[in-house]
Amino acid sequence: MSNNSSCWSLSPRIYLSGYSIILTLGLLLNISALWLFIVRLPSLRSPTKVYMKNLAFADFLLVCTLPLMIYQHASPIGTDFTKIQTLCTIAATFLLLNMYGSIFLLACISLDRCLAICYPLRSQSFRRFAPWVCAGVWMLNLGACGSFYLKPNTNSTSTNECFSSHPLRVTKMVSTIASLFMGFLVPLGIMVVSSCSLLRAVRKSQSVQDGTVNRSKLVHMLTANLAIFLFCFLPYHAVLLSYQIWEKDCILKEAYKIALLMACSNTVLDPMAYYFATETMQKKIVEEKTRLAGGSGGENENNPSFNLMACHKGIQA
């Protein structure tokens, strides 16, 4: 840590190490996830797979902005980024776009999983629109980011920072309220309600009573998903709110940089929690497809028992 002129800050080496780890693991995990979805399992078209594929793509795009972040923290203090200001603006826009894209898609996965298990028949007509829901998420993010970053004559990045520690557009009152409510509280509420509904459905299920589904493992999975969401995105939005309450000093700017690092770690935690949780997703999907092809009881992804088993096994159909 450093303390220059009574201004507390972390060493740039901490940020450099953190973003380097996230870049390496994020690329490896998300490219592996996209390869699994697109190359190895192209015929599997469950709605949740659509959401997870879009989530992996959003996380991958976010990871692609991190080399510039690493370059900023590796550069000497006072480096002038004027010559690459346009590139910095584009990278900052992509980072924000894909961070909120991940948030919305995580909420969609939770809601889709809940509908598939709690309302397997009534939700069929809605769940088939998963590709259009994903398109809506991307359009919403593009519109929001465009309003934040593409306005003329509004310079939010200082010349000695590529990714500003005090981004004016993001920390304005209107932007903060919109980000806090629509970009965090609403998705969090969807995840909490969906998880509670799912647990109630599982508790009443015959699959739990006869031991086919391990309820404790399901509880741990849902708890881990919510914990990851809060760990990654609660600090970031708390700092945005703090900008509206307290004086904008160097400590608050440092808190923003730490919170942004935690938010970016979501690109590593998502694959571990959703794509490769419990057991290899590919192996379990192949097992289920083989079982269904053998005509075992006419089960399908809209059958409640199948969905409970799928959720338990990490397929999240």
N, C-alpha and C positions, 0 to 999 in steps of 0.2 A: 504494500500500500504506500501511497505517497501523500504528503500533506504540505502542499505549497501554498503560501500566503493564506494559511488557515482554511484551506479548501481541501476537504477529505476526498480522496479518490483511490480507486483500485489501480494496481499496476497494469499497464497495457499488456503485459505478458499473460495476465489471467484471462483477459478477453481474447487475446491471440490464441492461447491454448484451448479455451472453451470453443471458440468458433471453428478452430481447426479440427477438433474432435467431432463436432456436429457435422461439419462438411464431409469428413471421411466416412463416418458411420451413416449419415443421412443419404449420401450418394449410393453406398453399398446396399442399404436396406430398401430404399425406395426403387432403385433400378431392379433389384431382385423381385420386389412386389409387382412392378409393372410387367416384368418378364413372365412372372407366374400367371398374372391375369390375362395378358395378351397372347403369349406364345403357348404356354402349357395348357391353359384352360380357356380357350377361346369360345368353346361351345356352351360354357356355363353362363347363363344369363339371368341369374337371380337378381332382384332389385338391389339387395345389399352389396352384391359384387359390383354393380354399377357405381354405387356411392363410394365403395372402397377404392375402385380404380381411379375415380376422380380425386379422391383424397390423396392417393399416392402420387398422382400427377401434380396436384397443388403443392404437396410437400417437396417434390422434386424441383419444381420451379423456385420455391423459396430457397432451397439449398443452393441453387445456381447463383443467387445474389450474394452468397457469403464470401466468395473470393475477394470481392470489392471491400466487404467489411473487414476481412483479414488484412487486406492491403492498408486500410486506414489505420488499424491498430498497430501494424508493423512499421508505419511511417513515422519519422521523427516528429515531435511536437512542433506545431507551427507550419507544417507542410501545406502548401497552397494547392487546393483542389480545383481552382478556377477552370483549368483547361479541360477537366473531365466533369464539369458541373452537369452537363446534360446526361451523361452516363450515370452519375450519382442519382439524379432525379428519377431516371427510368428504373434503376435498381431499387430505390426506396419505394417507388410505386408498386413494383413487383412484389417486394417483401410484404407490404401492407395488403395487397390484393390476395396473396396466397395464404397469409396468416388468417385473414377473416374467411377465406374460402375453406380452410381447414376447420375453422370453428363451426361454420354452417353445415359442412358435410358430416362432421362428428354428430351434430344434433340430428341430421337426417338418418344416419345409421342407427342411432338409438331409437328414433321414432319408428323406422321401418321394422326393426327387430321386434319392437313391442306390438306393432300391428300384426305382424306375421304370426305371433304366438297368441296374442289375446283375442284378435279378431281375424282368424285365418281366412274365412270365407268372405266376410263383408269388406275386407280391405283389398281383395284381389284387384278390383277395378282401379283403385287408387294407386296401388303399388306398381302397376305396370307403367305409370308415368314417371318412373325414376329418372330416365334420361332427360325428360323435360324439366324435372325439378333441378337436376344438376345444371342444365343450361340456364335456368333462372338464377341459380346461385352465382354463376359466372357473370351473367349480365348485371346483376345487382352489385357485385363487387367492382366490376368495371365502371359502372356509373358512379359509385361512391368514390372510388379512387380518382376518377376523372375530375370530379368536383373538388377534390382535395388538392390534387397535384398539377392539374393542367390549366389552372387559371393564370392569365398573364399578369406580369408585374407583381408577383407575390413570391419573393425569394425567402424560402424557409430554411435554407441550408447555408451555413457560414462558409467562408472560403477556406477555413482551416479544418473543416470536417466534411466528409462525404455523406455519412449518415448522421444527421444532426442529433445532438443530445437534447435539443429543445426545438422540436419540429413545430413551427407556428400553426400550420394548418391542422395538425392532429390535436394540438392542445388548446385550440379555441373552444369557447363554451359550447357552441352548437355542435361542433365535431365531437367533443367529449361526450355530450349527452347522447348523441346518436350512436357512438361507438360503445358506450357503456350499456345502453338499453338494448339496442337492436343487435349489436355485435357480441354481447357477452351475457346479459341477464336473460334474454329470451332463449338463446340456445341452451344456457345452463338450466333454465326452467324446463325445457323440453326433455333434456337428459334426465333430470331428477324425476319428473313425472313418469317418463317412459320406464325408467329403472324400477320405480316403486310398483307400477302396474305389472311389469314383467314378474317381479318377485311375488306379487299376489297371485298371479296366474300359475306360477310354478308351485307355490305352496298348496294350491288346490288340485294340482295335477296328479293323476294316477301314476305318472312316471316317477314322481318323487316318492310317493307312498310305497311303490314296489321296489324302489332302489335303482331304477333304470337311470335316473338323473340325480347327480350329486348336488343337492341344493347349496351346500356350503361352498363348493367350487364356483357355482354360478354367482353367489353373493360376492365372493372374492373378486371375480372378474368384473362385475359391475362396479364394485367399490374402487378397484384399480383404475377403471376407465374414468370415473368421476375425479379421482385423486389426481390423475395425470392432467385432466382438463383444468382443474383448479391450480395445480402447481405451475402450469405453463402460462395461463392467461389471467388469473386473478391478480398477480403482482403488476402486470402491465396496465391493466385497467384501473387498478388502485392508484398507480402513479399518475395516470391521466386525470383522475379525479382530484388528486392532490394538487395538480397545477392550478385548479380553480379555487383552492382553499388557502394554500400557503404561498408565501413569496417565492418567486422563481430564483432559487439560489443554486450554488454549485452542488450541494448535497442532493437536491431534487434532480438535477441533471444526471448525476451519477446513478441515482436510483433508477432513472429511466433506462440508462445503458444496461444496468444489471437485469431489469425486468425484460428488456428486449432480448437479452441473451437467453433468459429462461423461456421466453415465448418461442424462440427459434429451436430450442431443444425438443419441441413437440414433433419436429420432423424425424427425430430418432425414436421417440417414445411411441408414436402412432404405429409404426410397423410392428414393434414388439407387442403392442397391446391388441392390435386388430388383425394383422395379417399372419403372424407367426406365433400366436398365443396358444398355450396348452400343448398342442401337437401340430406337426406340419400340416398346413391347410391343404396342400395338394394331396397328401396321403389320405386325409379324411374325406375329401370330396370324391376321390377315386373309389374309396370304399363304399360310400353312399351310392354313387352312380352304379357300381357293380351290383350292389344289393337291390337297387330299384330295377335294374335291367333283368334281374333274376325273378322279378314279379313277386316280391315278398309282401303280400298283403295289400298291394295297390297303393302304397304310401306315396306321397309327393310332397313338394315343398309347402303346400298349403294345408297339409295335415298338421294339427296341433302337436301330436306326439313326435312327428318327424322334426318339426321346428324346435321343440324342446331339446331333442337329441342333437340337432344341428348346432344350436346355440351352445350347448354344453361342450361339444367337440371342437368348437372354434371355427365352424364353417360359417356361422352367422348368416344362414340362408334367408 
